Amino acid sequence: MSTLTTSPAPPLPADGLPISSPQRTLTVALAGNPNAGKTTLFNALTGLRQRVANYPGVTVERKEGFWSLSPDAPPARLIDLPGLYSLDAASLDEQIARDVLTGRASSHTPAPDCVVVAVDATNLARNLYLVTQLLEIGRPLVIALTMFDLAARQQDTELDVAELEEALGVPVVPVVTTQRCGLDALAAAVWRAAQEGASPGAGWRLSARAEEEIASLARGGRGEADESNARLCSLAGARYAAMIELYAEELPQDAERRASVEGARSRLAAADPRWWQEPVLARYDWIEQVAARAVRAKRGAAAERERTPTERIDRVATHKILGPLVLLLVMLVVFQAIFSWAQLPMDLIDHGFGSLGDVVRASMPAGLLTDLIVDGVIAGVGGVLVFLPQILLLFLFISLLEDSGYMARAAFIMDRLMRGVGLHGKAFMPLLSSFACAIPGIMATRTIENPKDRLATILIAPFMSCSARLPVYTLMIAAFFTGRKVFGVVSVGVLIIMSMYLLGIVVAVAVAWVLKHTILKSPPPPLVLELPPYRMPSFANVVQTIYQRASMFVRRAGTVILAISILLWALVTFPRAGAPAQGDGERVQPSANAREAETVQPAAGASNVAESAGAQTSGDKGEQIRNSFAGRLGRLIEPAIRPLGFDWQMGIGLIASFAARETLVSTLSIVYNVDDGGEQSGSLIEAVRNARRPDGRPAWTPLVAVSMMVFFVLACQCMSTVAVVKRETNSWRWPLFMVSYMLALAYVASLVTFQGGRLLGFS
Amino acid sequence: MSFNFQRKIAQPVAPHAPAPAAVGDETCLNCLPHGVGARVVGVSGDGSIARRLMEMGVVPGARVRVIKAAPLGDPLEIRVRSYHLALRRSEAEAITVVAGD
């Protein structure tokens, strides 16, 4: 990216001067309201030449691409700003957008040479609000009038583009993005505006009293400006900065500055308690004047407005009874897709990596390197990619629901329920997605604006029983609860699985409530949510979204997962067992190490005898695991997990399952020396049933199985989730917090289950 | 903007609207019957919610209409400045309107 920026940053010409070098890479920012067609426009302008990253230190996504403005200049850098209704910096998105527009976002992003703002022609007044704020900033501005075709067709009013251009004082270019109409004209207008470098500025003024305060703040503010803000502190810039300070919700950091802003505010408040509304009212007054010039009622338009298609759809989609039913149906389809349609590609990937591993193992000399490649790298990469079909499908649905406008309706319907827990209606879809897999669910929380609400949603998402828990549930059910029925009809197994799902939901609700009343305390999130008109999702947009999400998952989460897989492989592989002297006679005291003595395990001896009946090779494998670091860890934690009903072999399974839950099943197969059978093979079920404690009692009982399942419902055993939370929150703090509190909850719940169950006489 | 209020005020607009006051039958958006057009008189409070509502175009003089309530009774769907907005009843309470087009 940086190689394409030919001049060193910040390459800003002085205010108003024409740009001297035609070879300089121009920077253009794209702004617009949510649902104004900004993303579609961005995709159409940049094609596939774009990349997504985060702004440094925050979770706001930063999208950039290249856009050819003129054949004899390098393509311009096009920065896609977050979708915004306003620039008043109430949210992180708005703050970032303002920083980008004023050139303060990062050292290598200069203030844009031109700002393109997507304005929805069907919703002119509200969209123009953002335009008024962009005019205040004083960058060259070009308006891309989107949905122009819809406005011409649907509405009872007529829009005069030339008149609008005149009234606003900036170029207005109607575009129909789907047909690529107007894009060349837009490029030409942006090119011209960037060359001229002029902006008409704001066309309105505040009351004399307010202007006086702003002017005095602006004079005082000049001194503190640093060099990179030189442009901002030109006369218009200083006025703008002072106005933002005066009307922002927060106060400036600097103490002296804070005092002068506070003074100005209290003087204004004394004269008019609603002083803070003044800029908003002034902007809307001006918008009304612009609209009065440019918008005319169509001749012959019916006095009674006929229903729009959106209103007709909403008569069903948000109907008192039908609305929730439609939502249920949508949920069913999404779940069906994720659970069953994704199965085939997931199996293919799984088998593909399995056979790749076999081929590699066959063609390379046996040894550590081969083991590392097969068991560490290939199995690790496979473990990541196996989730890809579910993620792709889920994001297909999420982007379809989002782009069509239905997602806002789902939030509208569910808000009342979600608010009971202190969450936002928008948290519903991410939580629902988490039943398939928490990873896309957590990634989908980006639609929640308030960072605290978003964090609360992220922190409870892993409680939703995801598909990776199913292999564990099914193994436990198959081993201990098959054939049992309640009242002769309902199978106990189904009841247990259902209770596990329910347990996750109940705990999630409780945790959300606690979080929202303690560390994430914030007033109940307001719901001011636009219900946009239904629109046909654009194929290109959907593909682009899916591609970006998938590649982000594979790249970022993938690297962490790969590293941890290799670590886990090392933990079960080292130290190498089987100095030949130890042969197959007495394996009880393998390396006579200190830790062995410490954990005093006659247990190891007894279970060894039982196991030596197993096949020779798998016996070696079991031996290897017992002596590996993982095995030692298993024995080390045994005292801690014994109250839950678990022994050290299950301990190894637990440790391994922190990589991914379903790993428990494959680890148990290794620990119990089950010969490479399929994961759900009968032999593993038999082995689990037959495993014995040192004293000859069965290691697993139905109660242990339930305790294990409860642990799996509540513990965050998924490094992919941890990696994604790290990515989404941009710190290790929250993922570590999540893992620890979930582990604590899982431990306590498992303890209560096992000990309580014993007290009640279960075994 | 403020033309013609007087004429409309005479008509009873809402079954549970407060009795017409001397200056006009001001009521809150939450109390406005569904489907009845109204104009915004003001947004009370000075928190971020009031600010956000005004930025979204709910400013004095703007036309609003309550379309419907969500299936569970809250939030409300309103139409303002030719688009649709969902907001909670508690937020609608802060919006003073006067019924009539």
Interface residues (C-beta under 8 A of the other chain):
Chain A: Y85 S86 D88 A90 T122 N123 L124 A125 R126 Y129 Q155 E249 R274 W276 Q277 V280 L281 Y284 E288 T310 E311 D314 T318 H319 K320 I321 G323 P324 A408 A411 F412 I413 D415 R416 L417 R419 G425 P526 L527 V528 L529 E530 L531 P532 P533
Chain B: M1 G42 V43 D46 S48 I49 R51 R52 L53 M54 E55 M56 G57 V59 P60 G61 A62 I67 K68 A70 P71 L72 G73 D74 P75 E77 R81 S82 Y83 H84 L85 A86 L87 R88 E91
